[in-house]
Amino acid sequence: MNKLLIANRGEIALRIIRAAKELGLQTVAIYAKADQYAVHRFAADEAYQVGTDDMTVEAYLDIPAIIEVAKAHHVDAIHPGYGFLSENAEFAQAISDAGMKFVGPKVAHLEMFGDKIKAKQAASAANVASVPGTDHPVETLDEALAIGEEYGYPLFVKSAAGGGGRGMRVVEHAEELKEAFQRAASEAKASFGKSDVYLEKYLQDPKHIEIQILADEHEQVMHLFERDSSVQRRHQRLLNLHQRFQLKMNFVNKFKQQLYV
């Protein structure tokens, strides 16, 4: 791998560009017309506009245009950053089909975990507990209201795709559901190109504990220890605290051991 295209913008793209240059890689940035003076464009070795002049966020979701730029400029790999197309299996497959590497999970894993509904289905099949809620896209307001009656409020309306706090709405009462349902679907469509939403019970003030896993194509796997991401604003983490809070060591160690099974 000698030349890397970063399919993102702003601070996310800048961090990837910096890391790539430290590894001696050539970097290619993409930008929407509205971002033509953005810093990431000038930080990369090369930069090219994607999408039409009237596009903003949509430009970074234009899979054919991004692939076209990558092929035209002899890119070896594409890094999606996070958000936008980072969890889009179709994007990863298009990169592979074009003879380039996708810097991220395998397509099969993206299909399983990039869509939160499919992830819940996989968890259920493996007898892993998850937050009570739907395991399919909720298509209509009537269905959403029925789910509200079944599970009670507050509810969480969530985009099936993407992350970063987008496409999410907390609903305290049935009267709020219509607006929240429509806005979550609309925001999901604009941010991730997919409007599917699902509903689940909203957990108030939970502890958000993660254990991140890093693996490569040579089947080398390691964990990066646990972190507490409970400090959030608008469903977006503000701090990652790399300490154990209210977790017993035997639980943490047991969880880590499962990564190597």
LINVEN-V999472 format. One record per backbone hydrogen bond with DSSP energy under -1.0 kcal/mol. NH is the residue of the N-H (numbers start at 1). CO is the residue of the C=O. E is the energy in kcal/mol with one decimal. If there is no record, write none. Layout:
nh	co	e
NH	CO	E
NH	CO	E
This chain:
nh	co	e
4	26	-3.0
5	77	-2.6
6	28	-2.7
7	79	-2.6
8	6	-1.5
13	9	-1.3
14	10	-2.2
15	11	-2.0
16	12	-1.6
17	13	-2.7
18	14	-2.4
19	15	-2.1
20	16	-2.7
21	17	-2.3
22	18	-1.8
23	19	-1.1
24	21	-1.3
25	20	-2.7
26	2	-2.9
28	4	-2.5
29	46	-3.0
31	48	-1.5
35	32	-1.7
36	33	-1.5
38	35	-2.1
43	39	-1.3
44	40	-1.2
46	27	-1.7
48	29	-2.1
50	31	-2.0
55	52	-1.9
60	57	-1.3
61	58	-1.4
62	59	-1.1
63	61	-1.5
66	62	-2.2
67	63	-2.6
68	64	-2.3
69	65	-2.1
70	66	-2.3
71	67	-2.6
72	68	-2.4
73	69	-1.4
74	71	-1.3
75	70	-2.6
76	3	-2.2
77	3	-1.6
78	101	-2.6
79	5	-3.0
86	83	-2.6
88	85	-1.7
92	88	-1.9
93	89	-2.5
94	90	-2.2
95	91	-2.1
96	92	-2.0
97	93	-2.7
98	94	-1.3
99	96	-1.8
100	95	-2.3
101	76	-2.1
103	78	-2.6
104	102	-1.6
110	106	-2.3
111	107	-2.7
112	108	-1.2
113	109	-3.2
114	110	-2.5
116	160	-3.3
119	115	-2.2
120	116	-2.1
121	117	-2.0
122	118	-2.4
123	119	-2.4
124	120	-2.4
125	121	-2.2
126	122	-1.4
127	124	-1.6
128	123	-3.2
134	199	-2.9
138	197	-2.9
144	140	-1.9
145	141	-2.8
146	142	-2.0
147	143	-2.0
148	144	-2.1
149	145	-1.9
150	146	-1.7
151	147	-2.8
152	148	-2.1
155	171	-2.4
156	200	-3.0
157	169	-3.1
158	198	-2.7
159	167	-1.3
160	196	-2.7
166	163	-1.3
169	157	-2.4
171	155	-2.9
176	173	-1.8
177	174	-1.3
180	176	-1.9
181	177	-3.0
182	178	-2.2
183	179	-2.6
184	180	-2.4
185	181	-1.8
186	182	-2.3
187	183	-2.7
188	184	-2.2
189	185	-2.1
190	186	-2.1
191	187	-2.3
192	188	-2.9
193	189	-1.4
198	158	-2.4
200	156	-1.8
201	132	-3.1
202	154	-1.9
210	227	-2.6
212	225	-1.0
214	222	-3.1
216	220	-1.4
219	216	-1.6
222	214	-2.4
224	212	-2.5
227	210	-2.2
228	241	-3.0
229	208	-3.2
233	236	-2.5
236	233	-1.2
238	231	-3.0
239	231	-1.3
241	228	-2.6
243	241	-1.9
252	248	-1.8
253	249	-2.8
254	250	-1.9
255	251	-2.2
256	252	-2.3
257	253	-2.2
258	254	-1.2
259	256	-1.4
260	257	-1.4
261	258	-1.2
